[in-house]
Amino acid sequence: MADSPKLQLELKDVYGKYLGEKVDIILRHQTLSEVKKASPNVTGKVVITGLQGFPQGRYKMDIDPPSYQYVSQFVNMKASGTTSRLITFPIDPDKVTGVNFKAYAKLTQDLRDLLEKSDMVFSFEGKKGEDLYSALDDIRKAGLLNIATKTNATSFSNGRTVLSYIGKLTEIRGDRFFCDVTKTLRSETKNSVAEGLFDKVSGSLHTPPPGFVSAESFKTSDKYGNLQLTFFTNGETFKADIDIDDAGGLEHVFQVLRNKLSGSPTHPYNIHDILVAYQHLDPGYTFVTTPNA
C-alpha cells in the first residue's frame, strides 16, 4: 500500500539555521473547501499529514513566523509519500530588537582605511576610524557594512575592488553612502561595461550635490541586490552616490508578498538577507529578535 501523502518542511533563516520559533502555517486547497492549520515550534523538520495527494493535491501555503517575513507559495503534493520543501525566510526589520556587529578590528583593511580618512561625515563631523564606526546607529552601520561588503566583492579586471578606489565618505545612510572618489574609479567602471561587470543606467533619480552635475550612473548585472554607482563632477573632482538596489529581491528570492512587507523595501536588513542568501556575501552582522513577545 502506498504511503499517505505527507508534507515535510525545512524552515530556515538565510544562514541555513532552523527558525527556532513557533510559526503559523495555513494550507488552503485550491479546489476543495479544505483548510489545514499548524503551529509548530521550528527546531527541525516539520511534517504535516492529512493532505490530499496528486492529482488533487494543490495547496496555497502561507507561513507567518514571529521574527521573519510572511512567505506565501504554492505546493503540489505527490500522490503518496513525502513532498519536501526548503523555505528560506528573511528577517522582519520591525521585529529586530538588536544587532550584533563585527568589531572594528575585524573589518577589512580597505574599509578601515576609508573610515580613517573620513573625518567630515555629515552629522558625525570630527569623528573618524573606530570613533566614527562606534558612533553610527544600527541602521547606518548596517548600510555601511552592506555596501562595503558588496564593493569589496566587486573587482575590476586589474584586480582592484570598487572599495579600494573610494577616497572619503561624506554621508552615510541606511540605503546608500556618498563619497569623494577619483576620476579613475569612474573610468574603470565605464570601461568595465564592455566586460559585463557594470551596465550603464539612468541616474535621474540621484540629485547632484551643489556645484556638481551628473557624470553617468552604472549598475552591476546582478539580478537582485545589484550595486549602483552614480557619479557627479564639478569639472575637476568627482563624487559618487553608492547604493544597493533591492530590485524585487524579497519577492523573488524569498517569495515574500509585497503587501505584507514592513518597512522600506530598501531597508538595510532586507539588503543584508539578499546578499547572504542570493549572493553568498556576509556583511558581518546578525540580528537579535524576541520571538512570540
Phi, psi and chi 1 to 4 in degrees:
 res  aa     phi    psi   chi1   chi2   chi3   chi4
   1 MET       -  136.4  179.8  179.0  -65.5      -
   2 ALA   -68.4  147.4      -      -      -      -
   3 ASP   -66.9  144.1  -68.0  -22.1      -      -
   4 SER   -65.5  147.2  -61.4      -      -      -
   5 PRO   -61.9  136.6  -21.2   33.3      -      -
   6 LYS  -134.1  143.3  -66.5 -172.9  -71.1  -70.9
   7 LEU  -106.0  121.9  177.5   61.4      -      -
   8 GLN  -111.5  120.9  178.5  177.2  -82.6      -
   9 LEU  -114.1  135.8  -58.7  174.0      -      -
  10 GLU  -114.1  109.3  -68.3 -172.8   79.5      -
  11 LEU  -107.0  110.2  -48.9  179.0      -      -
  12 LYS  -131.6  162.6  -61.9 -175.7  175.3 -177.3
  13 ASP   -87.5 -176.4   65.2   13.6      -      -
  14 VAL   -68.7  -15.0  -63.6      -      -      -
  15 TYR   -92.5    3.2  -67.8  103.5      -      -
  16 GLY    83.5   15.7      -      -      -      -
  17 LYS   -98.6  143.2  -62.1  177.9 -179.1  177.9
  18 TYR   -59.6  146.3  -72.2  108.6      -      -
  19 LEU   -58.4  -32.7  -61.8 -173.4      -      -
  20 GLY    70.7   27.8      -      -      -      -
  21 GLU  -151.2  163.7   59.5 -174.8   30.0      -
  22 LYS   -74.9  131.4 -173.7  177.3  179.5 -179.4
  23 VAL  -123.3  156.8  -53.1      -      -      -
  24 ASP  -103.6  126.5  -67.9  -33.8      -      -
  25 ILE  -120.4  128.7  -57.5  171.5      -      -
  26 ILE  -124.9  125.5  -58.7  177.1      -      -
  27 LEU  -113.2  117.4  -70.8  144.9      -      -
  28 ARG  -110.7  119.3  -66.0 -178.4  174.8   87.5
  29 HIS   -65.3  140.9 -161.9  -78.8      -      -
  30 GLN   -86.3   -7.3  -66.7  -58.0  -77.8      -
  31 THR  -130.1  -30.9   56.1      -      -      -
  32 LEU   -95.2  158.7  -55.1  175.3      -      -
  33 SER   -85.5   65.1   57.5      -      -      -
  34 GLU  -124.4  128.6  174.4 -167.3  -18.9      -
  35 VAL  -130.6  126.9  178.0      -      -      -
  36 LYS  -115.3  130.1 -176.7   80.5  171.9 -179.9
  37 LYS  -120.9  146.5  -62.2 -178.9  179.4 -179.7
  38 ALA  -150.3  149.8      -      -      -      -
  39 SER  -136.9   67.1  -63.1      -      -      -
  40 PRO   -79.0  156.7   30.8  -36.1      -      -
  41 ASN   -90.5  114.0 -172.2   26.1      -      -
  42 VAL   -86.7   88.9 -177.0      -      -      -
  43 THR  -114.5    1.6   56.4      -      -      -
  44 GLY  -169.5 -160.9      -      -      -      -
  45 LYS   -66.9  141.2  -64.3  177.5 -178.9  177.8
  46 VAL  -107.4  128.1  173.0      -      -      -
  47 VAL  -116.2  128.0  176.9      -      -      -
  48 ILE  -118.6  127.8  -60.0  174.4      -      -
  49 THR  -113.5  179.0   59.1      -      -      -
  50 GLY    78.5   24.9      -      -      -      -
  51 LEU  -104.9  158.0  -58.9  172.8      -      -
  52 GLN   -74.5  146.8  -58.6  -72.7  -31.2      -
  53 GLY  -104.2  173.7      -      -      -      -
  54 PHE   -54.1  139.4  179.5   85.3      -      -
  55 PRO   -93.9    6.8   34.0  -35.2      -      -
  56 GLN  -112.0   33.3  -60.1 -130.8  -12.4      -
  57 GLY  -112.6   39.3      -      -      -      -
  58 ARG   -98.8  124.3 -178.2  170.3  173.8   78.4
  59 TYR  -128.0  150.7  -68.5   83.9      -      -
  60 LYS   -98.0  124.6 -178.4  173.4 -178.4  -69.6
  61 MET  -112.1  122.3  178.9  169.2   56.8      -
  62 ASP  -113.8  128.3  -63.6  -45.0      -      -
  63 ILE  -126.8  125.2  -53.5  177.1      -      -
  64 ASP  -125.6   96.6 -171.9   10.0      -      -
  65 PRO   -85.9  153.0   -3.3   21.7      -      -
  66 PRO   -62.9  -38.6  -22.3   33.2      -      -
  67 SER  -103.0   -3.2  -57.4      -      -      -
  68 TYR  -125.6  169.1  -61.1   83.0      -      -
  69 GLN   -69.2  149.6  -60.3  -80.8    9.0      -
  70 TYR   -71.6  125.9  179.9  108.5      -      -
  71 VAL  -117.8  138.9  167.4      -      -      -
  72 SER  -133.3  134.5 -179.9      -      -      -
  73 GLN  -158.7  165.5   60.9  178.8 -114.0      -
  74 PHE   -95.7  148.6  -68.8   96.9      -      -
  75 VAL  -134.8  133.7   58.6      -      -      -
  76 ASN  -106.4  112.3  -67.3  -52.5      -      -
  77 MET   -73.8  144.4  -62.4  -67.2  -63.8      -
  78 LYS   -69.9  162.5  -63.6  177.9 -179.1  179.0
  79 ALA   -63.6  -31.4      -      -      -      -
  80 SER  -156.6  170.3   62.3      -      -      -
  81 GLY    74.7 -157.1      -      -      -      -
  82 THR  -103.1  128.5  -58.9      -      -      -
  83 THR  -102.0  121.0  -60.0      -      -      -
  84 SER  -109.2  142.4  -61.1      -      -      -
  85 ARG  -139.8  132.6  -70.1  -70.7 -176.3  -85.8
  86 LEU  -105.3  122.8  168.2   61.6      -      -
  87 ILE  -124.4  128.2  -55.1  174.5      -      -
  88 THR  -103.5  133.9  -58.0      -      -      -
  89 PHE  -113.6  129.2  -68.6   78.1      -      -
  90 PRO   -80.8  154.3   30.6  -34.3      -      -
  91 ILE   -66.5  151.3 -160.1   74.6      -      -
  92 ASP   -92.8  110.9 -177.6  -18.1      -      -
  93 PRO   -54.9  -31.9  -26.9   36.1      -      -
  94 ASP   -68.9  -17.0  -73.4  -13.4      -      -
  95 LYS   -99.9   -0.1  -57.1  -61.6  176.7   59.8
  96 VAL   -77.5  124.0  172.9      -      -      -
  97 THR  -104.4   -9.4   56.7      -      -      -
  98 GLY  -172.2  162.5      -      -      -      -
  99 VAL  -133.6  133.2 -173.4      -      -      -
 100 ASN   -98.6  109.1  -65.9  -41.8      -      -
 101 PHE   -98.5  151.8  -69.6  101.1      -      -
 102 LYS   -67.5  150.8   64.1  168.6   60.0  175.6
 103 ALA   -67.9  154.0      -      -      -      -
 104 TYR   -55.4  -41.1 -177.8   78.3      -      -
 105 ALA   -64.0  -18.8      -      -      -      -
 106 LYS   -96.6    0.8  -66.7 -173.4  176.5 -179.4
 107 LEU   -69.6  158.7  -58.4  179.1      -      -
 108 THR   -63.7  154.7   64.6      -      -      -
 109 GLN   -60.9  -40.9 -174.1   63.2   55.0      -
 110 ASP   -62.4  -38.1  -79.3  -20.4      -      -
 111 LEU   -70.3  -40.8  178.6   53.2      -      -
 112 ARG   -63.3  -40.1  -80.1 -176.8  -75.6  150.4
 113 ASP   -62.3  -42.2  -70.9  -15.1      -      -
 114 LEU   -62.5  -44.9  175.2   59.4      -      -
 115 LEU   -65.9  -34.3  -69.9  169.4      -      -
 116 GLU   -66.2  -29.7  -71.5  -67.3  -19.1      -
 117 LYS   -87.3  -10.1  -67.0 -178.4  -69.9 -175.3
 118 SER   -99.4   82.9  -57.3      -      -      -
 119 ASP  -103.2    3.9   58.1   -7.8      -      -
 120 MET  -132.4   43.7  -70.7  -60.6  -68.2      -
 121 VAL   -72.2  132.5  173.9      -      -      -
 122 PHE   -51.6  130.2 -179.3   72.5      -      -
 123 SER    76.9   -6.2  -65.4      -      -      -
 124 PHE  -131.9   30.8  -59.6   93.0      -      -
 125 GLU   -56.1  137.1  -69.1   84.2   -7.1      -
 126 GLY    91.3  -12.2      -      -      -      -
 127 LYS  -102.0  144.7  -65.9 -176.5 -178.1  -65.0
 128 LYS  -152.2  169.8   64.5  177.4 -176.6  177.0
 129 GLY    56.9 -135.3      -      -      -      -
 130 GLU   -64.8  -33.5 -172.1  168.8    4.9      -
 131 ASP   -62.7  -41.4  -73.1  -17.3      -      -
 132 LEU   -66.5  -45.8  172.3   59.0      -      -
 133 TYR   -59.3  -43.8 -176.5   70.3      -      -
 134 SER   -68.5  -30.1  -61.3      -      -      -
 135 ALA   -77.9  -19.3      -      -      -      -
 136 LEU   -67.6  137.5  -64.6  173.7      -      -
 137 ASP   -71.7  169.7   57.0   80.1      -      -
 138 ASP   -59.0  -41.0  -72.3   -6.5      -      -
 139 ILE   -66.1  -47.4  -62.3  -62.3      -      -
 140 ARG   -65.5  -40.9  -74.4 -174.1  174.4   92.5
 141 LYS   -65.1  -40.1 -167.8  176.5  -69.4 -174.8
 142 ALA   -63.1  -44.2      -      -      -      -
 143 GLY   -62.0  -42.7      -      -      -      -
 144 LEU   -59.0  -47.7  170.5   69.3      -      -
 145 LEU   -68.3  -36.0  -68.9  176.4      -      -
 146 ASN   -58.3  -52.1  -70.8  -16.5      -      -
 147 ILE   -70.8  -38.0  -61.8  171.9      -      -
 148 ALA   -61.6  -40.2      -      -      -      -
 149 THR   -65.4  -44.5  -61.6      -      -      -
 150 LYS   -69.7  -42.2 -179.6   61.2  177.9  172.2
 151 THR   -68.1  -29.7   53.4      -      -      -
 152 ASN   -75.2  -21.5 -166.6   50.1      -      -
 153 ALA   -94.7   -1.5      -      -      -      -
 154 THR  -106.1  106.4  -55.3      -      -      -
 155 SER  -113.0  143.4  -60.8      -      -      -
 156 PHE   -85.4  172.7  -62.5  109.7      -      -
 157 SER   -65.4  -18.8   58.2      -      -      -
 158 ASN   -83.5    0.4   62.9    7.2      -      -
 159 GLY    92.7  -12.4      -      -      -      -
 160 ARG   -84.9  148.6  -72.8 -170.8   60.6  177.9
 161 THR   -91.9  162.4   68.2      -      -      -
 162 VAL   -58.3  -42.7  170.8      -      -      -
 163 LEU   -57.1  -38.3  178.9   60.2      -      -
 164 SER   -67.3  -16.4   72.1      -      -      -
 165 TYR   -94.9   -7.1  -79.6  106.7      -      -
 166 ILE   -79.0  128.5  -60.6  172.6      -      -
 167 GLY   -85.7  -50.3      -      -      -      -
 168 LYS  -158.9  136.3  179.7 -175.9  -69.8 -170.7
 169 LEU   -79.8  139.5  -62.0  171.4      -      -
 170 THR  -117.2  -21.9   56.7      -      -      -
 171 GLU  -158.1  140.7 -175.8  175.8   -3.7      -
 172 ILE  -123.6  126.1  -58.9  169.9      -      -
 173 ARG  -123.0  173.2  -60.5 -178.9 -173.0  172.5
 174 GLY   -67.2  -30.1      -      -      -      -
 175 ASP  -108.7   -2.0   63.0  -19.0      -      -
 176 ARG  -168.3  167.1   65.5 -169.7   62.2 -117.6
 177 PHE  -138.2  156.0   62.0   58.0      -      -
 178 PHE  -110.5  143.6  -60.0   84.1      -      -
 179 CYS  -155.3  159.9   50.6      -      -      -
 180 ASP   -85.9  135.3  -65.4  -23.3      -      -
 181 VAL  -134.8  168.5  -62.5      -      -      -
 182 THR   -92.6  161.5   63.3      -      -      -
 183 LYS   -61.6  -27.1 -174.1  177.2 -179.5  179.8
 184 THR   -61.3  -39.7  -55.2      -      -      -
 185 LEU   -61.7  -43.8  174.8   57.4      -      -
 186 ARG   -62.7  -41.8  178.4  178.3  174.1  -86.7
 187 SER   -63.7  -45.3  -62.8      -      -      -
 188 GLU   -63.5  -39.9  -70.8  -66.6  -23.4      -
 189 THR   -64.0  -46.3  -57.1      -      -      -
 190 LYS   -62.6  -42.2 -167.0  168.9 -175.8  176.1
 191 ASN   -66.3  -27.6  -69.5  -23.7      -      -
 192 SER   -74.3  -10.1   74.7      -      -      -
 193 VAL   -60.6  -41.5  170.3      -      -      -
 194 ALA   -64.7  -24.7      -      -      -      -
 195 GLU   -90.4   -6.6  -58.3  162.8    2.2      -
 196 GLY    86.9    8.0      -      -      -      -
 197 LEU   -75.4  -47.4  178.5   61.7      -      -
 198 PHE  -120.6  155.3  -79.2   90.3      -      -
 199 ASP  -118.5  145.1  -64.0  -43.7      -      -
 200 LYS   -76.7  132.8 -174.6  176.8  177.8 -179.1
 201 VAL  -135.4  173.0  -63.8      -      -      -
 202 SER   -73.6  136.6  171.6      -      -      -
 203 GLY  -111.5   22.0      -      -      -      -
 204 SER   -64.6  -23.5   59.9      -      -      -
 205 LEU   -84.3   -2.2  -63.1  179.0      -      -
 206 HIS  -106.9  118.3  -59.2 -104.3      -      -
 207 THR   -85.1  127.1  -56.5      -      -      -
 208 PRO   -65.7  148.7  -19.1   31.6      -      -
 209 PRO   -65.2  160.0  -15.5   28.4      -      -
 210 PRO   -54.3  131.6  -26.0   35.0      -      -
 211 GLY    86.0   -1.4      -      -      -      -
 212 PHE  -117.7  157.9  -75.9   72.4      -      -
 213 VAL  -125.4  160.5  -63.4      -      -      -
 214 SER   -63.2  140.3 -179.3      -      -      -
 215 ALA  -131.2   41.0      -      -      -      -
 216 GLU    83.1  155.3  -60.0 -178.3  -57.4      -
 217 SER  -132.6  144.0 -173.7      -      -      -
 218 PHE  -137.4  148.2  -56.8   87.7      -      -
 219 LYS  -137.0  139.3 -174.4  178.2  -72.3 -171.5
 220 THR   -67.7  160.4   57.0      -      -      -
 221 SER   -86.0    8.4   56.4      -      -      -
 222 ASP   -55.7  140.5  -53.6  -80.2      -      -
 223 LYS   -68.2  -37.3 -165.7  169.6 -176.9 -180.0
 224 TYR  -135.1  145.1  -50.1  112.4      -      -
 225 GLY    69.5   42.7      -      -      -      -
 226 ASN   -85.7  149.5   40.6   22.3      -      -
 227 LEU   -87.6  130.6  178.8   68.3      -      -
 228 GLN  -119.5  129.7 -176.4  166.3   -1.9      -
 229 LEU  -114.2  117.8  -51.3 -179.2      -      -
 230 THR  -114.7  119.7  -58.0      -      -      -
 231 PHE  -101.1  150.1  -65.2   98.0      -      -
 232 PHE  -135.2  150.3  -48.5  102.6      -      -
 233 THR  -143.1  153.0 -175.1      -      -      -
 234 ASN  -109.1   14.7   61.5    4.1      -      -
 235 GLY    98.5  -20.6      -      -      -      -
 236 GLU  -122.2  -45.3  -62.8 -179.6    0.0      -
 237 THR  -116.6  165.9   60.4      -      -      -
 238 PHE  -126.5  145.5  -76.6   81.3      -      -
 239 LYS  -127.5  163.5  -65.9 -179.6  179.9  -69.3
 240 ALA  -142.6  147.1      -      -      -      -
 241 ASP  -108.9  115.6  173.6   -8.9      -      -
 242 ILE  -117.0  127.1  -57.8 -179.1      -      -
 243 ASP  -144.8  168.5   69.7  -78.5      -      -
 244 ILE  -116.9  127.8  -62.2  174.8      -      -
 245 ASP   -91.9  130.5 -174.3    9.3      -      -
 246 ASP   -62.6  -43.8  167.0   19.7      -      -
 247 ALA    50.3   40.5      -      -      -      -
 248 GLY    74.8   15.7      -      -      -      -
 249 GLY   -60.5  -40.2      -      -      -      -
 250 LEU   -62.6  -39.8  -72.4  175.7      -      -
 251 GLU   -69.4  -40.1  -65.8  170.5  -79.6      -
 252 HIS   -93.6  -39.5  -65.0   94.0      -      -
 253 VAL   -72.2  -41.9  175.2      -      -      -
 254 PHE  -110.2   -8.2  -58.8  107.2      -      -
 255 GLN    61.5   37.1  -65.8 -177.6  -74.1      -
 256 VAL   -79.1  136.3  169.9      -      -      -
 257 LEU   -74.3  128.0  -66.7 -179.4      -      -
 258 ARG   -58.8  -40.9  175.5   61.2   64.3 -175.5
 259 ASN   -74.6   -1.7   61.8    4.2      -      -
 260 LYS  -101.9   -5.3  -66.3  -69.7 -175.1 -179.5
 261 LEU   -69.6  143.9  -65.6 -178.5      -      -
 262 SER  -111.9  141.6   58.1      -      -      -
 263 GLY    78.9 -174.3      -      -      -      -
 264 SER   -73.1  143.8  165.6      -      -      -
 265 PRO   -65.7  -15.6   21.7  -32.7      -      -
 266 THR  -108.4   25.2   52.3      -      -      -
 267 HIS   -57.9  136.6 -165.3  -70.5      -      -
 268 PRO   -59.7  -28.4   19.1  -32.2      -      -
 269 TYR   -69.6  -33.0  -59.6  166.3      -      -
 270 ASN   -66.7  -42.9  -67.1  -19.9      -      -
 271 ILE   -61.9  -41.0  -63.7  -60.9      -      -
 272 HIS   -52.1  -49.4  168.1  -80.6      -      -
 273 ASP   -71.5  -31.6  -79.0    0.5      -      -
 274 ILE   -66.4  -43.0  -69.6  171.2      -      -
 275 LEU   -61.9  -43.8  -69.3  176.3      -      -
 276 VAL   -69.7  -49.9  173.7      -      -      -
 277 ALA   -76.8  -39.5      -      -      -      -
 278 TYR   -96.1  -38.6 -177.4   70.8      -      -
 279 GLN  -106.2   -4.1  -61.4 -170.2   19.2      -
 280 HIS    57.5   39.4  -52.5  -64.8      -      -
 281 LEU  -114.0  126.5  -62.8  175.4      -      -
 282 ASP  -104.5  111.9 -170.5   -9.4      -      -
 283 PRO   -67.9  -13.6  -22.8   35.5      -      -
 284 GLY    94.3   28.9      -      -      -      -
 285 TYR  -147.6  154.3   60.5   93.7      -      -
 286 THR  -130.2  163.3   56.5      -      -      -
 287 PHE  -103.5  149.7  -55.6  112.5      -      -
 288 VAL  -112.9  130.0  179.3      -      -      -
 289 THR  -130.5  169.0   60.3      -      -      -
 290 THR  -123.3   83.8  -52.0      -      -      -
 291 PRO   -58.8  140.9  -20.4   31.6      -      -
 292 ASN    61.8   19.0  -54.2  -47.5      -      -
 293 ALA   -77.5      -      -      -      -      -
